[in-house]
């Protein structure tokens, strides 16, 4: 691996008086952003090697694991008391989604600091959390903190595509990452218009359930419109599916979430609607009212349907035999794939259009993580003490993470909301992804407090 020594020098100093926690987190993030791990192809071993250099320089035991030498996972461990509690796992994936340089105002892999923000692909998803977790591990080691449980740091490959990294670890090296509970991506902190900060601890997540619509007809000359035109049938199917109101279903996480935020002035408008959400005859209408005012809240109530890719035809004057659409579906964890696909076929209601599942990744649906563990309790206490008057709530994210695979193994996994959604927006997977140094540093400090509260 080739990494500029100048960039890494301050990060790789041995354990001695040096940069404070926040300064290290900032430098680690800049270094990590500059390592291009766009997936595909990933090349996450480059990040794993960087993490290994930092860990080794600070006396932290670590190893690289995996079957593909270009896509290795990183695991480090700080040992606790031999008779202590089961480990705490800190996890953050090492890959990032592609970035279109033409749509960015800066180089996506520059780690450039401009206008009070660090820009770069992964600045939010997920290298900021990885940098903070690495900084916390180094801080614990430098302080010589006596731990009552092992603290493990995992940076897994291929989260953004096939989850092959976490899947390989579970099959082949689960003992290396097995823990009582884990901190992961997926949580978020946000400020309401009224000034209250909401810490959303992710305890559940929606499941990607992607489908393909395939319309079939008879090819012909474009000058002669045909009733069996595959493109027309596909267009109608997309419109029906995207425009249909999916069923409303609450679960333990979303029911608790809505019951807590309705107490805030910004969300009092929800009060007359909550009871209707529990009534099967009124739920759809109530959810539609919510959708008009807040699309984010609406996605917590229903399976989401977004047409994203189309393919049809080879020439403008030729009606094609086949037209195809890919639909990004995020289903509720208390719905099955079979239920969703059956409902979609009923909505499309066209024998010329086939509804099939997209091959590839099939993530598990799991029960929400418990709200009574020592880790959840510690997060609740740290957040409330750091921001008096704040609200701490369990949260179901619309995005999926590798945490679902660990929940399936019985581990309590939490998306930790240490970073503020600045300006009320998320630029994860978007253009000009960024985070302010102040946000990053404060997040690292919160993370350290949480880890020490549960592992010291």
VENCOR-V106857 format. One record per residue. N is the residue number from 1. RES is the residue in one small letter. PSI is psi as a letter, one per 40 degrees, with the letter a starting at -180 (999 if undefined). Layout:
BEGIN
N/RES/PSI
N/RES/PSI
END
This chain:
BEGIN
1/x/h
2/x/h
3/x/h
4/x/h
5/x/d
6/x/d
7/x/d
8/x/e
9/x/d
10/x/d
11/x/d
12/x/e
13/x/i
14/x/i
15/x/h
16/x/i
17/x/h
18/x/a
19/x/i
20/x/i
21/x/d
22/x/d
23/x/d
24/x/d
25/x/d
26/x/d
27/x/d
28/x/d
29/x/d
30/x/d
31/x/d
32/x/d
33/x/d
34/x/e
35/x/h
36/x/h
37/x/f
38/x/h
39/x/h
40/x/i
41/x/e
42/x/c
43/x/f
44/x/e
45/x/d
46/x/d
47/x/d
48/x/d
49/x/d
50/x/d
51/x/d
52/x/d
53/x/d
54/x/d
55/x/d
56/x/d
57/x/d
58/x/e
59/x/f
60/x/h
61/x/h
62/x/i
63/x/i
64/x/h
65/x/i
66/x/i
67/x/d
68/x/h
69/x/d
70/x/e
71/x/f
72/x/i
73/x/i
74/x/h
75/x/h
76/x/i
77/x/h
78/x/h
79/x/i
80/x/a
81/x/h
82/x/d
83/x/e
84/x/a
85/x/i
86/x/i
87/x/i
88/x/h
89/x/h
90/x/h
91/x/i
92/x/h
93/x/i
94/x/e
95/x/i
96/x/i
97/x/i
98/x/i
99/x/h
100/x/h
101/x/d
102/x/d
103/x/e
104/x/i
105/x/e
106/x/i
107/x/h
108/x/e
109/x/f
110/x/d
111/x/f
112/x/h
113/x/h
114/x/h
115/x/f
116/x/e
117/x/i
118/x/h
119/x/i
120/x/i
121/x/h
122/x/e
123/x/d
124/x/d
125/x/g
126/x/f
127/x/e
128/x/d
129/x/d
130/x/d
131/x/d
132/x/d
133/x/d
134/x/d
135/x/d
136/x/d
137/x/d
138/x/d
139/x/d
140/x/d
141/x/d
142/x/d
143/x/e
144/x/f
145/x/h
146/x/h
147/x/i
148/x/e
149/x/i
150/x/i
151/x/h
152/x/h
153/x/h
154/x/h
155/x/h
156/x/i
157/x/i
158/x/f
159/x/d
160/x/e
161/x/c
162/x/e
163/x/f
164/x/d
165/x/d
166/x/d
167/x/d
168/x/d
169/x/d
170/x/d
171/x/d
172/x/e
173/x/f
174/x/d
175/x/d
176/x/d
177/x/e
178/x/h
179/x/i
180/x/d
181/x/i
182/x/i
183/x/h
184/x/i
185/x/i
186/x/d
187/x/i
188/x/i
189/x/h
190/x/i
191/x/h
192/x/i
193/x/d
194/x/e
195/x/e
196/x/h
197/x/h
198/x/h
199/x/h
200/x/h
201/x/h
202/x/h
203/x/e
204/x/i
205/x/i
206/x/i
207/x/h
208/x/h
209/x/g
210/x/i
211/x/i
212/x/h
213/x/h
214/x/h
215/x/h
216/x/h
217/x/a
218/x/h
219/x/i
220/x/i
221/x/h
222/x/e
223/x/e
224/x/g
225/x/i
226/x/i
227/x/e
228/x/f
229/x/h
230/x/d
231/x/d
232/x/d
233/x/d
234/x/d
235/x/d
236/x/d
237/x/d
238/x/d
239/x/d
240/x/d
241/x/d
242/x/d
243/x/e
244/x/i
245/x/h
246/x/i
247/x/i
248/x/h
249/x/h
250/x/i
251/x/a
252/x/d
253/x/d
254/x/d
255/x/d
256/x/d
257/x/d
258/x/d
259/x/d
260/x/d
261/x/d
262/x/e
263/x/e
264/x/i
265/x/d
266/x/e
267/x/e
268/x/d
269/x/e
270/x/d
271/x/d
272/x/e
273/x/d
274/x/d
275/x/d
276/x/d
277/x/d
278/x/e
279/x/h
280/x/d
281/x/e
282/x/e
283/x/d
284/x/d
285/x/d
286/x/d
287/x/d
288/x/d
289/x/d
290/x/d
291/x/d
292/x/d
293/x/d
294/x/h
295/x/d
296/x/d
297/x/d
298/x/d
299/x/e
300/x/e
301/x/e
302/x/i
303/x/h
304/x/i
305/x/h
306/x/h
307/x/h
308/x/d
309/x/h
310/x/i
311/x/h
312/x/i
313/x/i
314/x/e
315/x/i
316/x/d
317/x/e
318/x/h
319/x/h
320/x/i
321/x/d
322/x/i
323/x/h
324/x/i
325/x/h
326/x/h
327/x/h
328/x/h
329/x/h
330/x/h
331/x/i
332/x/i
333/x/e
334/x/f
335/x/i
336/x/i
337/x/d
338/x/d
339/x/d
340/x/d
341/x/d
342/x/d
343/x/d
344/x/d
345/x/d
346/x/d
347/x/d
348/x/d
349/x/f
350/x/h
351/x/e
352/x/e
353/x/h
354/x/h
355/x/h
356/x/i
357/x/i
358/x/h
359/x/i
360/x/a
361/x/h
362/x/g
363/x/i
364/x/i
365/x/h
366/x/i
367/x/i
368/x/i
369/x/i
370/x/i
371/x/e
372/x/e
373/x/i
374/x/d
375/x/d
376/x/d
377/x/d
378/x/d
379/x/d
380/x/d
381/x/d
382/x/d
383/x/d
384/x/d
385/x/d
386/x/d
387/x/g
388/x/h
389/x/e
390/x/i
391/x/h
392/x/h
393/x/i
394/x/i
395/x/i
396/x/h
397/x/i
398/x/d
399/x/i
400/x/i
401/x/i
402/x/e
403/x/d
404/x/d
405/x/d
406/x/d
407/x/d
408/x/d
409/x/e
410/x/e
411/x/h
412/x/h
413/x/h
414/x/h
415/x/h
416/x/h
417/x/g
418/x/e
419/x/h
420/x/h
421/x/g
422/x/h
423/x/e
424/x/e
425/x/i
426/x/h
427/x/e
428/x/h
429/x/e
430/x/a
431/x/i
432/x/f
433/x/h
434/x/i
435/x/i
436/x/i
437/x/d
438/x/d
439/x/d
440/x/d
441/x/d
442/x/d
443/x/d
444/x/d
445/x/d
446/x/d
447/x/d
448/x/d
449/x/d
450/x/d
451/x/d
452/x/d
453/x/d
454/x/e
455/x/e
456/x/999
END
